[in-house]
Amino acid sequence: MAEEEEAETQEASGGGRGKQILIMGAVVVLALVIGAAGAWWFLGGNTADSGQASESGGASDPSEQSQEMGKLYKLDEFVVNLARSSRTRYLKTTIQLELEDKSLVKTIEKRKPQIRDALIILLSNQSVDGLEQMEGKYELKRQVVARLNSLLGDGSVRNVYFTEFVIQ
């Protein structure tokens, strides 16, 4: 008789474990859904912030662009010391330019030393704190577009893409 009661107790607690696992699974799924919704909203899902990027120089989130892709031009790798750090920190990045017109490639080749100089100065003036945040990277993209368009002519560079971005 004691054995039967013990067996019933184990079955009851085993059924309770199944319910606990089911409830824990539901809680995890709910947490993931809430986290995903929060990330979507925080990282640009709200329309008030998305218009700001396209108004300030053309370097906006690539997912927001609906026009056809322009000619891409890959610049050589950049390795620079970052500014305003308590210890020496480096940025290693590779940038691709989206050009308005493929005829700009010849102009870029001729002015490559000026372009590299302008970008080295711009990149080395960045802080680690600013670049660790997504908004800082988008701001840097806008600055690169503005700097290059000041050299090559307004509207020449539509966007820039960081194809490598390492801070050490």
ZAVEXMI-480113 format. One record per residue (C-alpha): residue in one letter; x, y, z; chain. Coordinates in steps of 0.02 Angstrom, whole numbers, plus 50000, padded with zeros to 5 digits. Last residue first. Example, Ala and Ser with C-alpha at 12.3 -4.5 7.8 and 13.67 -1.06 7.14 Angstrom:
% residues 2
+---+-------+-------+-------+---+
| r |     u |     v |     w | c |
+---+-------+-------+-------+---+
| S | 50684 | 49947 | 50357 | A |
| A | 50615 | 49775 | 50390 | A |
+---+-------+-------+-------+---+
//
This chain:
% residues 168
+---+-------+-------+-------+---+
| r |     u |     v |     w | c |
+---+-------+-------+-------+---+
| Q | 52042 | 52344 | 48453 | A |
| I | 51897 | 52408 | 48352 | A |
| V | 51852 | 52308 | 48198 | A |
| F | 51741 | 52364 | 48054 | A |
| E | 51746 | 52272 | 47888 | A |
| T | 51624 | 52293 | 47744 | A |
| F | 51576 | 52467 | 47804 | A |
| Y | 51459 | 52530 | 47670 | A |
| V | 51454 | 52708 | 47607 | A |
| N | 51308 | 52795 | 47524 | A |
| R | 51257 | 52903 | 47377 | A |
| V | 51430 | 52971 | 47335 | A |
| S | 51427 | 53094 | 47190 | A |
| G | 51277 | 53187 | 47259 | A |
| D | 51371 | 53348 | 47289 | A |
| G | 51541 | 53353 | 47206 | A |
| L | 51696 | 53246 | 47225 | A |
| L | 51784 | 53328 | 47372 | A |
| S | 51634 | 53397 | 47468 | A |
| N | 51541 | 53237 | 47420 | A |
| L | 51679 | 53137 | 47503 | A |
| R | 51665 | 53233 | 47667 | A |
| A | 51474 | 53226 | 47669 | A |
| V | 51470 | 53039 | 47632 | A |
| V | 51603 | 53005 | 47765 | A |
| Q | 51509 | 53112 | 47892 | A |
| R | 51346 | 53019 | 47859 | A |
| K | 51434 | 52851 | 47879 | A |
| L | 51512 | 52913 | 48042 | A |
| E | 51339 | 52960 | 48106 | A |
| Y | 51276 | 52787 | 48062 | A |
| K | 51422 | 52710 | 48159 | A |
| G | 51389 | 52822 | 48308 | A |
| E | 51204 | 52775 | 48307 | A |
| M | 51253 | 52592 | 48317 | A |
| Q | 51355 | 52623 | 48475 | A |
| E | 51534 | 52561 | 48493 | A |
| L | 51591 | 52698 | 48375 | A |
| G | 51549 | 52840 | 48494 | A |
| D | 51634 | 52763 | 48645 | A |
| V | 51789 | 52719 | 48544 | A |
| S | 51808 | 52900 | 48492 | A |
| Q | 51822 | 52963 | 48314 | A |
| N | 51957 | 53087 | 48257 | A |
| S | 52059 | 52948 | 48177 | A |
| L | 51916 | 52910 | 48058 | A |
| L | 51896 | 53089 | 47994 | A |
| I | 52083 | 53119 | 47972 | A |
| I | 52105 | 52950 | 47887 | A |
| L | 51953 | 52985 | 47779 | A |
| A | 52015 | 53153 | 47715 | A |
| D | 52190 | 53084 | 47683 | A |
| R | 52120 | 52932 | 47591 | A |
| I | 52012 | 53043 | 47480 | A |
| Q | 52153 | 53164 | 47443 | A |
| P | 52272 | 53020 | 47398 | A |
| K | 52136 | 52938 | 47290 | A |
| R | 52101 | 53094 | 47187 | A |
| K | 52148 | 53023 | 47017 | A |
| E | 52070 | 52852 | 47054 | A |
| I | 51914 | 52936 | 47123 | A |
| T | 51894 | 53039 | 46964 | A |
| K | 51913 | 52885 | 46857 | A |
| V | 51781 | 52792 | 46960 | A |
| L | 51661 | 52940 | 46946 | A |
| S | 51608 | 52883 | 46772 | A |
| K | 51511 | 52744 | 46859 | A |
| D | 51381 | 52871 | 46914 | A |
| E | 51294 | 52900 | 47081 | A |
| L | 51427 | 52804 | 47174 | A |
| E | 51404 | 52681 | 47317 | A |
| L | 51570 | 52682 | 47408 | A |
| Q | 51643 | 52529 | 47491 | A |
| I | 51738 | 52547 | 47653 | A |
| T | 51859 | 52432 | 47741 | A |
| T | 51892 | 52461 | 47924 | A |
| K | 52024 | 52435 | 48057 | A |
| L | 52001 | 52550 | 48205 | A |
| Y | 52136 | 52556 | 48337 | A |
| R | 52144 | 52596 | 48522 | A |
| T | 52294 | 52664 | 48618 | A |
| R | 52250 | 52687 | 48800 | A |
| S | 52148 | 52816 | 48896 | A |
| S | 52054 | 52853 | 48735 | A |
| R | 52008 | 53019 | 48657 | A |
| A | 52052 | 52982 | 48476 | A |
| L | 52062 | 52819 | 48381 | A |
| N | 52223 | 52762 | 48299 | A |
| V | 52195 | 52716 | 48117 | A |
| V | 52195 | 52563 | 48004 | A |
| F | 52106 | 52589 | 47838 | A |
| E | 52086 | 52455 | 47704 | A |
| D | 52089 | 52507 | 47521 | A |
| L | 51931 | 52581 | 47448 | A |
| K | 51802 | 52474 | 47359 | A |
| Y | 51696 | 52558 | 47227 | A |
| L | 51513 | 52510 | 47203 | A |
| K | 51411 | 52576 | 47056 | A |
| G | 51236 | 52627 | 47112 | A |
| M | 51101 | 52515 | 47186 | A |
| E | 50926 | 52549 | 47123 | A |
| Q | 50811 | 52652 | 47231 | A |
| S | 50714 | 52583 | 47380 | A |
| Q | 50832 | 52626 | 47521 | A |
| E | 50772 | 52598 | 47698 | A |
| S | 50859 | 52429 | 47716 | A |
| P | 51026 | 52514 | 47680 | A |
| D | 51010 | 52617 | 47842 | A |
| S | 51052 | 52794 | 47796 | A |
| A | 51205 | 52878 | 47724 | A |
| G | 51118 | 53007 | 47614 | A |
| G | 51173 | 53167 | 47697 | A |
| S | 51057 | 53209 | 47840 | A |
| E | 50882 | 53188 | 47772 | A |
| S | 50898 | 53000 | 47745 | A |
| A | 50949 | 52969 | 47926 | A |
| Q | 50811 | 53076 | 48001 | A |
| G | 50674 | 52988 | 47906 | A |
| S | 50708 | 52826 | 48000 | A |
| D | 50697 | 52907 | 48171 | A |
| A | 50513 | 52956 | 48167 | A |
| T | 50463 | 52795 | 48077 | A |
| N | 50484 | 52680 | 48226 | A |
| G | 50564 | 52514 | 48181 | A |
| G | 50737 | 52587 | 48196 | A |
| L | 50840 | 52493 | 48321 | A |
| F | 50733 | 52529 | 48474 | A |
| W | 50567 | 52474 | 48398 | A |
| W | 50636 | 52315 | 48322 | A |
| A | 50738 | 52277 | 48478 | A |
| G | 50584 | 52299 | 48588 | A |
| A | 50480 | 52186 | 48476 | A |
| A | 50618 | 52055 | 48477 | A |
| G | 50633 | 52064 | 48666 | A |
| I | 50445 | 52048 | 48690 | A |
| V | 50439 | 51898 | 48574 | A |
| L | 50590 | 51818 | 48658 | A |
| A | 50515 | 51845 | 48832 | A |
| L | 50351 | 51767 | 48776 | A |
| V | 50443 | 51616 | 48705 | A |
| V | 50539 | 51596 | 48868 | A |
| V | 50380 | 51612 | 48972 | A |
| A | 50292 | 51482 | 48863 | A |
| G | 50437 | 51362 | 48884 | A |
| M | 50435 | 51387 | 49073 | A |
| I | 50247 | 51351 | 49075 | A |
| L | 50270 | 51192 | 48972 | A |
| I | 50416 | 51136 | 49081 | A |
| Q | 50314 | 51167 | 49238 | A |
| K | 50165 | 51074 | 49166 | A |
| G | 50275 | 50925 | 49126 | A |
| R | 50350 | 50934 | 49299 | A |
| G | 50177 | 50930 | 49376 | A |
| G | 50138 | 50772 | 49281 | A |
| G | 50297 | 50697 | 49354 | A |
| S | 50243 | 50756 | 49528 | A |
| A | 50076 | 50667 | 49509 | A |
| E | 50157 | 50509 | 49441 | A |
| Q | 50285 | 50509 | 49583 | A |
| T | 50147 | 50532 | 49714 | A |
| E | 50044 | 50391 | 49637 | A |
| A | 50196 | 50275 | 49643 | A |
| E | 50227 | 50322 | 49826 | A |
| E | 50045 | 50288 | 49869 | A |
| E | 50056 | 50118 | 49783 | A |
| E | 50217 | 50076 | 49874 | A |
| A | 50139 | 50120 | 50042 | A |
| M | 50000 | 50000 | 50000 | A |
+---+-------+-------+-------+---+
//
